[in-house]
Amino acid sequence: MTVLYHYCSISALISIIESRSIWLSSLNLSTDSSEGKLVADIIARISTSVGLDQASLKHVQNSVGYLEHIDQLFEVLGFCLSEEGDLLSQWRGYASDATGFSIGFSKEYLESLAETLEKQGQQQFGLYKVEYQPMTQEALVSPTFQKIKQIIDGGGLKIPRVPGLLDERSDKEIEKERENFEEAYKNMLTTVLELLSKLYTLKTQSFREEQEWRLISRLLRKGINGRIDPCSYRATNNRIVPFTKFNLIKLKEEPISEVIIGPKNLVPNYVVEKLLQQYNFNNVTVTRSRATYR
């Protein structure tokens, strides 16, 4: 079994255990200011490396720039996990300055839960590994870039000429040019949307120590006929954060296998064990952090 760890406060642990649920919160309001913005930079690097001409580069930038406004259509929600369960930087940053907990979730359980929700036609999430290495990031984005470049190289995005007095084109030819442009533009936007799944799974190398995985879900802010996917809201010190809840339903796998008590957390092990047992979280190992931070 692979274990992925979620660092949290004491109150968050109690909420997860008592409600048997996890909350996916807005990633647009995370502490990383580059959240969701790296894809455009990566596309620009690839464009430069292949010597894209200025006109084509502008087309690419305009198309990829559409992604910067995707948050007007979607609320992207996430639940952050780490491959490391006892990392000092994580304790400091995400577990109330090491007074909280690190909860070890079963990767297999989370994957099974995602599959079950999809089969039931319910709101879904996916489990994604975050990538930090620039070369790997370019390799992940490159296939979509090649599709974009192919559309541009084929002249599909060449803006049709405005009909003039001396225009030798027939009305049918002018209409055909307009239709071709609209079709190419639609194909371009569809292709660019392939990058949507990458927006929140690519981070700068400065965060690589986190070894992060993410549960990611998307809610429509404004859909067809004005339809909006509902979500809940919670308060933090200086903002209101959208979130949605996923219940840890009974599956073949157990959802939680381990709980690590933070280095500045004074709660005795047996209290955490009784809490887990009371809410039917079975076979969970409770240990204390080995960090000497105080």
N, C-alpha and C positions, 0 to 999 in steps of 0.2 A: 504494500500500500504506500502511495506517495502522500505526504502530508504538506499542506500549505498553511501558513500561519497568518492570522489576522490580529494585529496589535490594537488594543482598545483600552478604554477606561474601565473602572470598576462598574460604573452604572451601565455601560454598554454590554459588558459580560452578563450582568444580571438580566438585562432586557432580552438578549439573545437566548439565554437559557429558559427564562420564564415564558417567553412568547413562542419559543421554538421557531424562530424566524431570523432572517438576516435582512438588513436594509441596504439597498443600493442607492447611493446619493449622487447628486449632480457632480460630474467631473469638470464641468465648466467653472466650478467654484473651488477647485483644488488649489493647493499651495504652489503648484508649478505654473508659472506664468506662460510657459511655452506649451501648455497642455492643448493638444489638438491642432497645433500650428506648425509642427515640424515637417509635415508632408510637403507643403509648398516649398520649403527650403531644400528638401531632398530632390524634388522635381527640378528645381533651378540648378542644382549641382549636376544632375544627370544631363540636363539640357546643355550646360556649358561643356561638359566632358565630351559630348558627341558633336560639338561644334554647330549647334542649331543656329540658323540665321536669325537676324533680329525680328523679321516679320513673323516667322514661325514661333519664336520664343514668346512674342507678345500674345499670340493666339493661345499658347500653352498657359501662360501666366493668367490670362483672362479666364480661361476655363477652370484652372485649378483654384483661382481666387473665389470661385463659386462656393468652395468648401468652407471658406472663412465665415460664410453666412448660414452654414447648415444648421447652426444652433437656433436659427429663427424657425426652423421646421421641426427639429428634433431636440428633445431633452435627453442627453446621453448620461446614463446613470452607471455608477460602478461600485464595486466592493473590492477593496485592495487586500492582497495577500502577499506573502513573501516565502521564498524557499527556506529562509533561515528563521528559526523560532526564538533565538536568543541573541539578538543583534543590538548592541548598545545604541546606535543611531536611531533604530526603530523604537526602542524603549523611550528615548528622549523625545522623539518627534510625534509619535502616534499613540503612546500609552500614558498620557498625563505625567510626563517626566518620570517614567519608570515606576509609577505607583499603580499601574493597571495590570493587564494580562496579555498573554499571547495565546490565542486559541488555535489549536491545530485541527484544521478541517481535512477530511479525506478528499483528495482530488477525484478519486473514483466516484465517491458519493455525489459531488457537485456535477460531474459529467452525467451521471445517471439522472440526477434531478433535472438538468437541462433537457435531456432526451425525453423524459417523462412529460414535462410541461409542453414540449413541442407536439408530442403525440396526442395530448389532451386538448390541443388548440388554445392553450392559455398563454398569457404574457410570458415571453421567453427571455433567457439570457444566454450568453456564451462565455466560455472560459478561455482566456487568451494569455499567452506569455508576452511580457513586455520586452522589446528589443532595444538595446542601447548602442550597439556597434554601428558606426556609419556605413561601413561596407555592406553589412547584412541588411541594414535598413534600405539601402539603395537596391539590393537584390530583390527585396520584397516588393518595392514600388516599381521597379523597372518594367515588369510585364505590362502594367497599365500604361506606363509612359510610352512604351513601344506602340500600343494600340492608338494612343493619342497622336503620336508622330505619324503613324500610317494614315490617319484621317487627314492630317494637315498636308502630308506629302502628296496625297491623292488630289489635292486642290479642292477638297470638299468644303472648306471653310472660306473659300474665296468669295468675298461679298459681291453679289450680282451688280452689274453696272446699271445705273439709273437710265431708263429709256430716254433717248434724245431725238431731236428732229431728224438727224442724219443716221439714226440707228438702222442698220440693215437687218437686224434680227426680226423674225416674225413674232407675233403675239404668243404663239405656241412655244417658241424657243425661249422667250423671256419668262414665261410662266414655268417652263421646265427648269430653268436656271434657279428660279426662286424656290421651287419645290426641292431641288437637289440640295440647296443651301440649308433649308429648314431641316431636311432629313439628316444631313451631316452634322448640323448643330445639335440635333436631338441625340444622335449617336455619341457625339462628344460628351454631352452631359451624362448620358447613361454610363459611358466609360469612366468618367471622372468619379461617379458615385461608387465605383468599385473600390475606391480609396477610402470610403467611409469607414470600413472595418479597421483600417490602419491608423486612423486619426488619433485614437486614444491607446494605441499599443506601441507607440514609438516615443522614446524619451531620450534626453541628452545623457551623455556619459557621466555627468556629474551625479546622476541618480543610480548608477549601475550597482552600487553596494546593496541596494534594496532587493535585488533579484526578484522583481515583482511579477506577479500574475494578477489578472483582473477578471472578475465577473462583470460583464457589460450588458446592459439592456438599453433599448431606445424607446422613447415615447414620442408620439406625434404631438407637436405643439399646435399645429394647424393642418388638418388633412382635408380630404374631399368633403365638400358641403360644410366646411368649418368644423369637422369632427376633431375633438381633442381627446387624447388618451389621459385618463385621470391619474393623478399622483397625489401623494401626501406632502406635507411640509413640516420641517422642524426648525427650531431656533438655535443659533449658536451665538457667540458673544457679539458678533457684528453683522450678521446676515441671516436671511431666511433661506433654507436649503431644501430644494425639492428632493423627494426620495420615493421609492416604492419598496414594498415588502414581499419577500418570498418565504413561504413556510417550509421548514425542514421536515417534510413529510416522511412517513415510514417507508423505507426502501430496504433492499437486501443489505446494503452497506450501512454502517453507522456514520452519521454526519461528522461527529467530533471524536478524535482519538486521544487528544492530549490538551492539557491546559498548563501553561507555564506562568508562574506567579512572578511579577516584576521585582527587580532588585530593591525597590523602595516600598514595596507593598507589604504591609504588616499582617495581612490576613493569614491565619493558620491553614495549612494544607487540608486538614479534616473538614473545615467549614466549606471549602470549595467542593470537596468530594461529596458532602451531604447535599449541597445545592444541586449538583449534577444528578445524583441518585434520585432526589425528590421529583425531578422532572424527566426521569426515565432516560437519561443519557448514560448508557452503560459502557463498561470497559474503557473508561477514560482515565488515562494516567495523569496525575497531578504532580508537578515538580516545581522546584524553585529555580530562578535564574542563577547562573553561575557568575554573572557580572558583579563586580565589586563596587558598582556605582552607588553613591549615597548622597 
